[in-house]
Amino acid sequence: MNKQWKVFDELTERCYTDMIRNTVNMVNWNSSFKLLTEIISDGRAGNPDFAKELYLLDDETDYEHDLQGWMEDYLGELEIREMYAELESVCRKLLGMFAWEEESPSDIRFLLASALEGQGKTQESLNLCREWTAKEPDNPYAVAALVYAKMNANDLEGAEKIVKQHISDSTVCDEDNDVIFAAAVRLYQKNGNKEMEKKMDNAREEYDKKLGAYLMGLGDEFEFGDEEEFVDDELPFN
């Protein structure tokens, strides 16, 4: 496995070189992901519990490879390049590879819904989001994904109904629901309700200002790397 990790590190180094050079093809990224799945499979052959959760990949390799960081970048590259079929495949692979008992794969499911829509699979995306919200009705990413899915299916009334279930006149935009406010902005842009669009947008801007002011106020209290220990619960304006 050490040899595999060495090859993986060489490949991921090429990935970031490709990113800097804006290389068109994704050969190195795709090869890195394929090798990573093989490493996990080989690891589980000897230990069925190896990297049972995605975050454990870094933990069980002493954080030598920044695997979660690389994975986020890989998914981001696929999305930016609008390689939706490939993005769907990778998201489905990740959802099936890990237990997801200790953390919810909200970002991956959100990307999967987007990848389906990007391929014109509107109904499949809508079905996915309905099932997701049925299982996790209070998950803001699931709610936002369903709003987008309904918009893409031209069910603007249905999308607005969901928004109103989660955003009332007294609801404050914060780190927990910002993704729903973002979906609401897009909805009101699409249905032409300029007043509500502005209201949702202003709420998001107010949250951004508070967050920016708070982080600026930290000043020199944070040194490089400390942001990894920063958690949303520490924000004073939830």
C-alpha positions as CSV (number, residue, x, y, z in Angstrom):
1,M,0.0,0.0,0.0
2,N,3.0,2.3,0.6
3,K,3.8,2.1,-3.1
4,Q,0.2,2.9,-4.0
5,W,0.2,6.0,-1.8
6,K,3.5,7.1,-3.3
7,V,1.9,6.9,-6.8
8,F,-1.2,8.6,-5.5
9,D,0.9,11.5,-4.2
10,E,2.7,11.9,-7.5
11,L,-0.6,11.9,-9.4
12,T,-2.2,14.5,-7.1
13,E,0.8,16.7,-7.5
14,R,0.2,16.6,-11.2
15,C,-3.5,17.4,-10.6
16,Y,-2.6,20.7,-8.9
17,T,-0.1,21.5,-11.7
18,D,-2.9,20.9,-14.1
19,M,-5.1,23.2,-12.1
20,I,-2.5,26.0,-12.2
21,R,-1.9,25.5,-15.9
22,N,-5.7,25.2,-16.6
23,T,-5.1,21.9,-18.3
24,V,-8.2,20.9,-20.2
25,N,-8.2,17.1,-19.6
26,M,-8.9,15.4,-16.3
27,V,-6.7,12.4,-16.8
28,N,-4.6,12.9,-13.7
29,W,-7.6,13.7,-11.5
30,N,-9.5,10.7,-12.7
31,S,-6.5,8.4,-12.4
32,S,-6.0,9.6,-8.8
33,F,-9.6,8.9,-7.9
34,K,-9.4,5.4,-9.5
35,L,-6.2,4.6,-7.6
36,L,-7.8,5.9,-4.3
37,T,-10.7,3.6,-4.7
38,E,-8.3,0.7,-5.3
39,I,-6.3,1.6,-2.2
40,I,-9.5,1.6,-0.1
41,S,-10.6,-1.7,-1.6
42,D,-7.2,-3.2,-0.8
43,G,-7.2,-1.8,2.7
44,R,-10.6,-3.3,3.4
45,A,-9.5,-6.7,2.1
46,G,-7.3,-6.9,5.1
47,N,-9.5,-4.8,7.5
48,P,-13.2,-4.5,6.7
49,D,-13.4,-1.4,8.8
50,F,-10.6,0.5,7.0
51,A,-11.7,4.0,6.2
52,K,-15.3,3.2,7.0
53,E,-16.1,6.9,6.9
54,L,-14.7,9.4,4.4
55,Y,-13.1,11.6,7.1
56,L,-11.2,8.5,8.5
57,L,-9.2,8.3,5.3
58,D,-7.0,11.2,6.6
59,D,-7.1,10.0,10.2
60,E,-5.9,6.5,9.3
61,T,-3.1,7.9,7.1
62,D,-1.8,10.4,9.6
63,Y,-3.0,13.3,7.4
64,E,-0.1,12.7,5.0
65,H,-2.2,13.1,1.9
66,D,-4.9,15.7,2.6
67,L,-7.5,13.3,1.1
68,Q,-10.6,15.3,2.0
69,G,-9.1,18.5,0.6
70,W,-8.1,16.8,-2.6
71,M,-11.6,15.2,-2.9
72,E,-13.3,18.5,-2.6
73,D,-11.0,20.0,-5.2
74,Y,-11.7,17.0,-7.6
75,L,-15.5,17.4,-7.2
76,G,-15.1,21.2,-7.7
77,E,-13.1,20.7,-10.9
78,L,-15.7,18.4,-12.3
79,E,-18.4,20.9,-11.5
80,I,-16.6,23.9,-12.8
81,R,-15.8,22.1,-16.1
82,E,-19.5,21.0,-16.3
83,M,-18.5,17.4,-16.6
84,Y,-21.8,16.3,-15.1
85,A,-21.9,12.6,-16.2
86,E,-18.5,12.2,-14.5
87,L,-19.6,14.2,-11.5
88,E,-22.7,12.0,-11.1
89,S,-20.5,8.8,-11.3
90,V,-18.0,10.0,-8.7
91,C,-20.8,11.2,-6.3
92,R,-22.6,7.9,-6.5
93,K,-19.3,6.0,-6.0
94,L,-18.6,8.1,-2.9
95,L,-22.1,7.6,-1.5
96,G,-21.7,3.8,-1.9
97,M,-18.1,3.6,-0.6
98,F,-18.6,4.9,2.9
99,A,-21.0,4.2,5.8
100,W,-22.1,7.9,6.4
101,E,-23.1,7.0,9.9
102,E,-21.1,9.7,11.7
103,E,-21.7,12.5,9.2
104,S,-24.1,13.3,6.5
105,P,-22.9,13.5,2.9
106,S,-25.0,16.6,2.2
107,D,-22.5,18.3,-0.1
108,I,-22.1,15.2,-2.2
109,R,-25.9,14.7,-2.5
110,F,-26.3,18.3,-3.4
111,L,-23.7,18.0,-6.1
112,L,-25.4,14.8,-7.3
113,A,-28.7,16.6,-7.7
114,S,-26.9,19.3,-9.7
115,A,-25.1,16.8,-11.8
116,L,-28.4,15.1,-12.7
117,E,-29.9,18.4,-13.7
118,G,-26.9,19.3,-15.7
119,Q,-27.5,16.3,-17.8
120,G,-31.2,17.1,-18.3
121,K,-32.3,14.4,-15.9
122,T,-34.8,16.7,-14.2
123,Q,-37.2,14.1,-13.0
124,E,-34.5,12.0,-11.6
125,S,-33.0,15.0,-9.8
126,L,-36.5,15.8,-8.4
127,N,-37.0,12.3,-7.2
128,L,-33.6,12.2,-5.5
129,C,-34.3,15.5,-3.7
130,R,-37.8,14.3,-2.6
131,E,-36.4,11.2,-1.1
132,W,-33.6,13.1,0.6
133,T,-35.9,15.7,2.2
134,A,-38.2,12.8,3.3
135,K,-35.3,11.3,5.2
136,E,-33.8,14.6,6.4
137,P,-36.6,17.2,6.5
138,D,-34.5,19.6,8.5
139,N,-31.4,19.4,6.5
140,P,-31.0,22.9,4.8
141,Y,-29.0,21.4,1.9
142,A,-31.8,18.9,1.2
143,V,-34.4,21.7,1.4
144,A,-32.4,24.0,-0.9
145,A,-31.7,21.1,-3.4
146,L,-35.5,20.4,-3.6
147,V,-36.2,24.1,-4.2
148,Y,-33.8,24.1,-7.1
149,A,-35.2,20.8,-8.4
150,K,-38.7,22.1,-8.4
151,M,-37.6,25.3,-10.1
152,N,-35.9,23.2,-12.8
153,A,-39.1,21.3,-13.2
154,N,-40.9,24.6,-13.6
155,D,-42.9,24.0,-10.4
156,L,-42.3,27.5,-9.1
157,E,-45.4,27.5,-6.9
158,G,-44.1,24.3,-5.3
159,A,-40.7,25.7,-4.8
160,E,-42.1,28.9,-3.2
161,K,-44.2,26.8,-0.8
162,I,-41.1,25.0,0.4
163,V,-39.2,28.3,0.8
164,K,-42.1,29.7,2.9
165,Q,-42.1,26.6,5.1
166,H,-38.5,27.4,6.1
167,I,-38.2,31.2,5.8
168,S,-40.8,33.5,7.5
169,D,-40.8,37.2,7.9
170,S,-38.9,36.9,11.2
171,T,-36.3,34.3,9.9
172,V,-32.7,35.6,10.2
173,C,-30.2,34.3,7.6
174,D,-27.3,32.5,9.3
175,E,-24.8,29.8,8.6
176,D,-27.4,27.1,9.0
177,N,-29.9,28.3,6.5
178,D,-27.9,30.5,4.1
179,V,-28.1,27.9,1.4
180,I,-32.0,28.1,1.6
181,F,-31.8,31.9,1.3
182,A,-29.6,31.5,-1.7
183,A,-32.1,29.2,-3.3
184,A,-34.9,31.7,-2.5
185,V,-33.0,34.5,-4.3
186,R,-32.8,32.3,-7.4
187,L,-36.5,31.4,-7.1
188,Y,-37.7,35.0,-6.9
189,Q,-35.4,36.0,-9.7
190,K,-37.1,33.3,-11.8
191,N,-40.7,34.1,-10.9
192,G,-40.1,37.8,-11.2
193,N,-40.9,38.8,-7.6
194,K,-38.4,41.6,-7.3
195,E,-39.5,42.6,-3.8
196,M,-38.9,39.2,-2.3
197,E,-35.7,38.7,-4.3
198,K,-34.3,41.9,-2.8
199,K,-35.5,41.0,0.7
200,M,-33.8,37.5,0.5
201,D,-30.7,39.1,-1.0
202,N,-30.5,41.8,1.7
203,A,-30.8,39.1,4.4
204,R,-27.9,37.3,2.9
205,E,-25.8,40.4,2.7
206,E,-26.6,41.3,6.3
207,Y,-25.3,37.8,7.3
208,D,-22.2,38.2,5.2
209,K,-21.5,41.6,6.8
210,K,-21.9,40.2,10.3
211,L,-19.7,37.2,9.5
212,G,-17.0,39.4,7.9
213,A,-17.0,41.9,10.8
214,Y,-16.7,39.0,13.3
215,L,-13.8,37.4,11.5
216,M,-12.1,40.7,11.0
217,G,-12.5,41.3,14.7
218,L,-10.5,38.2,15.5
219,G,-7.5,40.1,14.2
220,D,-4.2,38.4,15.1
221,E,-5.9,35.9,17.4
222,F,-5.8,33.4,14.7
223,E,-2.5,32.1,13.3
224,F,-2.1,30.0,10.1
225,G,-4.0,26.7,10.6
226,D,-6.2,27.9,13.4
227,E,-9.2,28.2,11.1
228,E,-9.4,24.4,11.0
229,E,-10.4,24.5,14.6
230,F,-13.0,27.3,14.1
231,V,-16.6,25.9,14.2
232,D,-19.9,27.5,13.3
233,D,-21.2,27.1,16.9
234,E,-18.7,29.8,17.9
235,L,-20.5,32.5,15.9
236,P,-22.3,35.0,18.1
237,F,-25.1,35.7,15.7
238,N,-26.7,32.3,15.0
